[in-house]
Amino acid sequence: MSRSDVLVDADWVQARLDDPKVVIVEVDEDTTAYEKNHIRNAVRIDWKKDLQDPVRRDFIDQAGFEALLSAKGIANDDTVVLYGGNNNWFASYAYWYFKLYGHGDVRLLDGGRKKWELDSRELVVEVPERAATQYTAQAADSSIRAFRDDVVDAIGTLNLVDVRSPDEFSGKLLAPAHLPQEQSQRPGHVPTAKNIPWAKNANDDGTFKSDDELRALYQTEGVDLAVDTIAYCRIGERSALTWFVLHELLGQENVKNYDGSWTEYGSLVGVPIELGSN
Amino acid sequence: MASETIIQGSVTRDDEPVNGYVRLLDENGEFTAEVPTSATGQFRFFARPGKWTLRALVPGATVDRQVVGTQGEITEVAIAV
């Protein structure tokens, strides 16, 4: 698998804006960003409304994913290109869902919405109409998803990569600094986790660093990629970006995203927590 | 508000609001957060007390500003690009 199989640049997308078999999908933390404007012919997936179970803390099941993609007019043989704000945090999170449910051809737009805007490329308000499809999802691939017990068992044995900012890792902040600090769970990190913030994977414009730079980053930080790895953050979206880097760009098969992440782990009774920096 | 450390401001070009992004970097230059500017060029971070760098990214320009956040206060920063 080459980089272009999973990551495309803005010129690639620009040349395919009118290709009916290429579906551009915007996924943002700010779910109203799409309403302001978006890439022409892009549809929206709302990470809160569309991707989460409406009652339990979990994401939509296989039937829910099938219903969502059918309603969005996405067919099994379509090429899906995901992009969004926040340097593709939530686009990466959605990418992970598409892989979890076995979509054949899904890619990220390198740099996401920010790079597109900084290039002063066209954004529109018109919402495209796509005819509904009959999408068929695969059973969820549990090999790329970690649960809380996997994380506890990984302490001191597997690679744990905490991709939050240094202040969240050390316990000074409970959430990214652009969000209110309203959470009540304990601060800190999973013992033996290495703090490799997601931002180290990306350039200022949101594009990913080269494969060589990325491989060097994890080697320098002491992550033995021969060992299984679990990535986590606060709610699993930034760690989905690191999962994308390790699993999709660097081709490491043994990487899982812990989507429960710190909001779950930091609220568990009795589990070990460490404070301070690495 | 009493416990929060807010760093906020606006990004302008020729005195007009400009749409772009503002990054918050810690004292080691590590990325901490990023927000798009509002329609009126404004941004806001909930930080912690201490030294920070604000980096404005707009089409064709990148501008850095050093700031100090104080608990219980709003630090206002105007960035012209």
Interface residues (C-beta under 8 A of the other chain):
Chain A: A33 G85 N86 N87 K114 E117 L118 D119 S120 S165 P166 D167 K172 L173 P176 A177 H178 L179 P180 Q181 P197 A199 K200 D204 D205
Chain B: E4 N19 G20 Y21 R23 L24 D26 N28 E30 F31 T32 A33 E34 V35 P36 R44 F45 F46 A47 R48 R55 L57 V58 P59 T62
